[in-house]
């Protein structure tokens, strides 16, 4: 299920194949409202892709993705219901084909907040500000 209004976009679903195109949908949502000259839409799309891929690879359904753009910059939140994983920022082995996702996200978007599973809930929630600015003032 996808929800979109002027300053909010979200997706929640159980199937991996439905979550895969989320990256492109978020890109279109951002592009339609962004000041292209002061935004890095390519970086934002890559951040979304990395975090959705992590949720699919390391988490469990349902998967949720939302962009809240009530203020600049837009805030991305990606959640899953998996058992979680340790938050690692150490550089992987040079020949490794994985392990760079959160490092890449931090390099492109700055601080990454990761809420791991707790006794009262399963799943992981990752929140990050996207490197995008709004085109003009927000309508009241």
Buried (B, 14 or more C-beta within 10 A) or exposed (E): EEEBEEBBBBBBBEEEEBBEEBBEBBBEBBBEBBEEEEBBBEBBBBBBBBBBBBBBEBBBBBBBBBBBBEEBBBBBBBBBBBEBBEEEEEEEEEEEEEEEBBBBBBEBBEEBEBBBBEEEEEBBBBBBBBBBBBBEEEEE
